[in-house]
Amino acid sequence: MGTSGTVGWFEIVATDPERSKQFYQQIFDWQYTSFGPGYHTITAPGARSAMGALRQGSRDALWFSVIRDDLAATIPALESLGAKVIEEPARTAAGDLHAVVTDVKGNKIGLFEPADTAVPDRAPVPNSTAWFEIGTTDFAATREFYERAFGWTYQRDEAAEGAIYYSVHPDGAKEPIGGTMDVSTVPNSTDYAIPGLLVADVPDLLARCEQAGGQRVLDPFTDATGLVIGQFTDPFGNRWTSFAQPSDS
């Protein structure tokens, strides 16, 4: 599952869980494990463990979750940095402890304390989560919040040509786990925090997404390293980013 401070989970809240399940199964072949009415964990094909959950709710929403060792201690610390608690810590039907807060720009962020702390790190497989992205209209405030909240460090990503983009590293990690983009100069921009999916073919994914009832938000483009990136929403408006590795990797 990962260590404290990493992003190792996501949660989909759906007003129509069956429609949501159908959409994601159609484009990703995700598998669902039910833990009673209204709560299902999600596993990508070939993955060794679940990567997220789908639960029924009164409003449609999507967020990534940061793994923490102790939510009881984490939440007061986040509140002191300006976070607001949206959902108090509660045990999920699968036995994990979960809470939801907003960051300093109002983005919903999950906090996840796994019931089984012995679960090994999950190597990314196609159609699984392997990234997150935060778009912010106030980069300085956002960076300070996450640095102080989770000990994340930032490194300018020069491969993101034409964008002010920083890769995000958890404490002690050699590889980044996500990115933050300064969208303050982008016309009509809004703040967002979304999970990212590793896929085999971004153009094909976006085409199949549209056929299944979703919409493309960002057409495929290639960065300086050959990474292909695109964004889409599901039929309920939940936004994802997706990427494919260079063909020679």
Buried (B, 14 or more C-beta within 10 A) or exposed (E): BBBBBBBBBBBBBBEEBEEBBEBBEBBBEBBBEEBEEEBBBBBBEEBEBBBBBBBBBEEBBBBBBBBBEEBEEBBEBBEEBBBEBBBEBEEBBBEBBBBBBBBBBEBBBBBBBBEEEEBEEBEBBBBBBBBBBBBBBBBEBBBBBBBBBBEBBBEEBEBBEEBBBBBBBBEEBEEBBBBBBBBBEEEEBEBBBBBBBBBEBBEEBBEBBEEBBBBBBBEBEBBEEEBBBBBBBBBBEBBBBBBBBEEEE
